[in-house]
């Protein structure tokens, strides 16, 4: 008699447990529950993306400061202008107002040659 009572009680407990488990799973699979789960996942993903963007911005600013220090861009600016550079003057040796250069004298490639032999 005790065996029958034990197995009847064990079966009833397993049935209640299985029914409860199935009902919970069915509630999780309703359209409203699925929509709420999707919304929660989207909000979590948005928070993670925002945190990532903030980390990138902070690291970018830190690296920019490091590069500015390395390149000397963060040094104080001198208000004094640099001295004006002098310009080299190159003499125009082929000007029509000057004498023909020595290496072109007595050749047909002179500056005064206007192809008059044609």
N, C-alpha and C positions, 0 to 999 in steps of 0.2 A: 504494500500500500504506500509506503514511503517513497518507493522508487517512482511510482506513477505521479505522486504529488510533486516530487522534485522535478521530474521532466516536464510536467505541465507548467510549473512555475518558471522553469528555465525557458520554455517555449514562449510563454506569455511575455516574459521580460525581453527576449530577443525580438519578438513581434513589435512591442512598444518601441524598442530602440530603433528598429529598422523603419518603422512608420515615422518616427520623429525625424530621423535622418533624411528620409525621402521628402517629407514636407518642407524641411529647411531648404533642401536643394531646389525644390519646385518654386519656393518663394524667391530664391536667388535668380531663377531663370525667367521671372516675369519681365515683360517689357519695361515697366517702371523701374524695377531694380537694376536691369541692365543699363538703362539710360543714366541712372544715378551713379553706377559704378564707372561708366565711361566718362561722365562729367568729373568725377573725383580724380580719375587717372589723368585727364586733360589738365586739371588744375595743378596736380603734382608735377606734370611735365613742364607746365608754364613756370612754376616756381624754380624748378631745376634749371631751366633755360635762362631765367633771369639771374640766378646765382652765377651761372657760368659766364654770362655777359658781364656781370659786375667784376668777376675775377679777371676776365680778359682785359677789361678797361683799367683795373688797378695795376696789373702786370705791365700793360702797355705804357702807362704813365711812368712807372718805375724804370722801365727799360729806356724810355725816351730821356729821362733825367740822367741815367747812366751814360748814354751816348752823348748827351749835351755836355756832361762833365769831361768825357774823354776827348771830345772835339773842341773844347774850350768855348762852347756857345753860351755857357752860363756865367762866364766871367763878366765883371763889370765893364761897361762900355766907356771908352775914352771919348770925351766930348770934343777933343781937339782933332781937327782934320789933318790928314797926312800932308806932307809937303808935296807941292806940285812937281810932277815929273818933267824933266826937260826932254825935248824932242830932238832927234838927230836929223840934221839937214843933209839931204843927199843932192849933190849937184847933178843937174840934168845935162849930160854930155851930148845929147842928141837934139838940143834946141836949135832952131833955125837961126837964132841970133848969135850963136857962138861959132867958133872956128871948128872945122871938121876934125875929128880925132885922128891921131897919127896912123893908127892901124887901118883906117879907111882911105887914106890918101892914095892916089894913083890906082884905085880899083874901081870897078864898075858899080860897087855897092856903096856909093857915097850918099850922104844925106841930100845932096842936091840933085841926084839922079832922078829925073822925072820920066824915065823911059822915053827919051827924045829920039832914040835910035830906031824907032819902029816905023 
